[in-house]
Amino acid sequence: MTMEHSQENAFLFGPKQHAVMFGLLAREICRHFGADADALLLAAVETYGEERGRRMAARCTKNGDPLDDMASYFAYCEWSWPGESIRTENDPECPHVSFRMLKCPWYTAWRESGLEDFGVYYCRCVDRAILRGFNPAFRLSLPSCLPQNPDAGCAFHWESAENAPALTERQQRIQRRLQGAQVKDFLYHTAHLYRTLLHCARRQDPQAAALVEAQAGRDFAQRFGEEALRQVQEAAKADFSAI
C-alpha cells in the first residue's frame, strides 16, 4: 500500500487519522481476540468516552458552569472540525434536541479505507459514554447508526436537552467565554484512543495485544508515515484524566 498524499502527511491530524486508527485497531482486535472482541471493544470505547466526558465535566466545574444543563455539555465539546458533515435541522415537533447526522468524516474515512465494517464498534456507544462521563443522569437515544444504516444516518435524540432557543443561547454564552480553550487537537484524541484500546487489550491478553499493536501500527504508518505513528505513540504517554 502506498502512502496517501495529502496535507495530512504534514502531520495535521484530523478526524481521518482518528477514524483510521480506530478502524485498524478494531480490525486487529477482531482478528486476534475472536469471540471476545465485541465485549473488549465495547468496554474500551466506553472507557475512552467516559474519560472524555469526565474531562469536560472537570473543566465545566472549574469554570463554575452547571453540570445539570445540557447547554454546558454541548459547549464543552472537546473537538471542532469545519465542514465534512451534513446533519438535519432539529425536529420542530420533538420536545428535545433531535437530528440526524447524514454524513461525517469518520464514516467517510472508514469507507475510503476499507474499514467501514469496524466503525459500528465506535459509533454504537461513544456518544452515550461521553454523556455518561459528563453527567450520568443525562439521556441520549440513538435509534439509528450511520455505519449500520447509511441511508438513515446517525439519529441523535438528546432526551435531556430541551428543544428551545434558550438552550442554544446558554450554550453560545459559554462558548463565547471559552473561546475554544476546551478544544484539544486530533493528535491528542488519536493518542487517547490508541492508548485506551491497547490498554484494555493488554489487560485481557498481553500477547494478542502486542500483535494488534504491531499490525495496526504498521498499517497506520503505511497510510500516514512513520513520523505520524511516532507522534501518536509519544502523545499516548499523556495523562488523559488531566484537563
C-alpha positions in Angstrom: 0.0 0.0 0.0 1.4 3.4 -0.9 1.3 6.3 1.5 -1.6 8.7 1.0 -0.5 12.1 -0.5 -2.4 14.9 1.1 -1.9 17.7 3.7 -2.3 15.0 6.4 1.2 13.9 5.5 2.4 17.2 7.1 1.1 15.6 10.3 -2.1 17.7 10.5 -4.2 15.2 12.5 -7.9 15.3 11.9 -10.9 13.0 12.1 -9.4 10.9 9.3 -6.4 9.8 11.4 -8.6 9.3 14.4 -11.1 7.2 12.5 -8.5 5.1 10.7 -6.5 4.4 13.9 -9.7 3.1 15.5 -10.6 1.0 12.4 -7.2 -0.5 12.2 -7.1 -1.4 16.0 -10.7 -2.7 15.9 -9.9 -4.9 12.9 -6.9 -6.4 14.6 -8.7 -6.9 17.9 -11.4 -8.8 16.0 -8.7 -10.9 14.3 -6.8 -11.8 17.4 -9.4 -11.8 20.1 -12.1 -13.8 18.3 -15.3 -14.2 20.3 -14.1 -11.9 23.0 -13.5 -8.9 20.6 -17.0 -7.4 20.8 -17.0 -7.2 24.6 -13.5 -5.9 24.6 -14.2 -3.1 22.1 -17.4 -2.1 23.9 -15.5 -1.8 27.2 -12.6 0.1 25.5 -14.8 2.6 23.7 -17.0 3.2 26.8 -13.8 3.8 28.9 -12.5 6.2 26.3 -15.8 8.1 26.1 -16.3 8.3 29.8 -12.8 9.7 30.2 -13.6 12.4 27.7 -16.9 13.2 29.5 -15.2 13.4 32.9 -12.6 15.8 31.5 -15.4 18.0 30.1 -17.2 17.9 33.5 -14.0 18.8 35.4 -13.4 21.8 33.2 -17.0 22.8 33.4 -16.9 22.6 37.2 -13.6 24.5 37.4 -15.2 27.4 35.4 -18.3 27.4 37.6 -20.8 26.3 34.9 -23.6 24.0 35.8 -23.2 20.3 35.2 -27.0 19.7 35.2 -27.5 21.8 32.0 -27.1 20.2 28.5 -26.1 23.6 27.3 -22.9 23.1 29.3 -22.4 19.6 27.8 -22.7 20.9 24.2 -20.4 24.0 25.0 -17.6 21.9 26.5 -17.2 19.6 23.5 -13.5 18.9 23.1 -13.2 18.9 19.4 -14.1 21.1 16.4 -13.6 20.3 12.7 -15.1 22.6 10.0 -17.1 21.1 7.1 -17.3 17.5 6.0 -20.5 16.8 7.9 -24.2 17.0 6.9 -26.9 17.0 9.6 -30.6 17.7 9.5 -32.2 20.5 11.5 -33.8 19.8 14.8 -37.3 18.2 14.5 -39.6 21.1 15.5 -42.2 18.7 16.7 -39.8 17.0 19.1 -39.6 18.4 22.7 -35.8 17.6 22.9 -32.9 18.3 20.6 -33.2 15.7 17.8 -31.4 15.5 14.5 -29.8 13.0 12.0 -26.1 13.0 11.0 -26.2 12.0 7.3 -22.5 12.5 6.6 -19.5 12.6 8.9 -15.7 12.5 8.3 -15.4 9.4 10.5 -17.7 7.2 8.3 -16.1 8.7 5.2 -12.6 7.8 6.4 -13.7 4.2 7.3 -15.4 3.7 3.9 -12.5 5.1 1.9 -10.0 3.0 3.9 -12.0 -0.3 3.6 -12.7 -0.2 7.4 -16.4 0.5 7.3 -17.2 -2.8 8.9 -15.5 -1.7 12.1 -16.9 1.8 12.6 -20.0 0.5 14.3 -17.9 -0.6 17.3 -17.2 3.0 17.9 -20.4 4.7 16.9 -22.8 2.4 18.8 -21.7 3.7 22.2 -19.2 6.5 22.2 -21.6 9.4 22.5 -23.6 7.8 25.3 -20.4 7.1 27.1 -19.2 10.7 26.8 -22.5 11.9 28.1 -22.5 9.5 31.0 -19.0 10.6 31.9 -20.2 14.2 32.0 -23.4 13.6 33.9 -24.8 10.1 34.5 -28.3 11.5 34.8 -28.4 12.7 31.2 -30.0 10.6 28.5 -29.3 10.1 24.8 -31.0 7.6 22.5 -29.5 6.5 19.1 -32.2 4.7 17.1 -30.1 4.6 14.0 -26.3 4.4 13.4 -24.6 5.6 10.2 -22.2 2.6 9.8 -25.2 0.2 10.2 -27.7 2.3 8.2 -26.0 4.8 5.8 -29.3 5.9 4.3 -30.9 6.8 7.7 -27.6 8.2 9.2 -27.0 8.6 13.0 -30.2 9.6 14.7 -29.5 11.6 17.9 -32.2 12.1 20.4 -30.7 14.2 23.3 -33.6 13.5 25.7 -32.1 15.7 28.4 -31.8 18.8 26.2 -34.9 20.9 25.6 -35.5 21.9 22.0 -35.7 25.6 22.7 -33.8 28.8 21.8 -33.0 29.3 25.4 -30.7 26.3 25.5 -28.9 27.5 22.4 -28.4 30.9 23.9 -27.0 29.4 27.1 -24.6 27.3 25.1 -23.4 30.2 23.0 -22.8 32.4 26.0 -20.5 29.7 27.4 -18.7 29.2 24.1 -18.1 32.9 23.7 -16.4 32.9 27.1 -14.4 29.7 26.5 -13.1 31.0 23.1 -12.2 27.4 22.1 -10.0 26.8 25.2 -11.8 23.5 25.8 -10.8 22.1 22.3 -8.0 19.6 22.1 -6.3 18.7 18.8 -6.8 15.5 17.0 -3.3 14.2 17.7 -4.4 14.2 21.4 -7.7 12.5 20.6 -6.0 9.9 18.3 -3.4 9.1 21.0 -6.1 8.9 23.7 -8.0 6.3 21.6 -4.8 4.4 20.8 -3.7 4.2 24.4 -7.2 3.2 25.7 -7.8 0.4 23.2 -4.4 -1.1 23.6 -4.6 -0.8 27.4 -7.9 -2.7 27.5 -6.5 -5.3 25.1 -3.3 -5.8 27.2 -5.3 -6.4 30.4 -7.2 -9.2 28.6 -4.3 -10.9 26.7 -0.9 -9.2 26.5 0.4 -11.4 23.7 -2.6 -10.8 21.5 -2.5 -7.1 22.3 1.1 -7.0 21.1 0.1 -8.4 17.7 -2.7 -5.9 17.5 -0.4 -3.0 18.3 2.3 -4.1 15.8 0.0 -4.7 12.8 -2.2 -1.7 13.4 0.9 0.5 13.8 2.4 -0.8 10.5 -0.8 -0.1 8.6 -1.2 3.4 10.1 2.4 4.2 9.2 1.8 3.0 5.6 -1.0 5.4 5.3 0.3 8.4 7.1 4.0 7.9 7.6 6.3 6.6 10.4 6.6 10.1 11.9 2.8 10.3 12.3 2.8 6.9 14.2 5.7 8.1 16.3 3.8 11.2 17.3 0.8 9.1 18.3 2.9 6.8 20.4 4.6 9.7 22.1 1.4 11.6 22.7 -0.1 8.4 24.2 2.1 8.9 27.2 -0.1 11.8 28.4 -2.3 11.8 31.4 -5.7 11.7 29.8 -7.5 12.5 33.0 -5.9 15.9 33.2 -7.7 19.0 31.8 
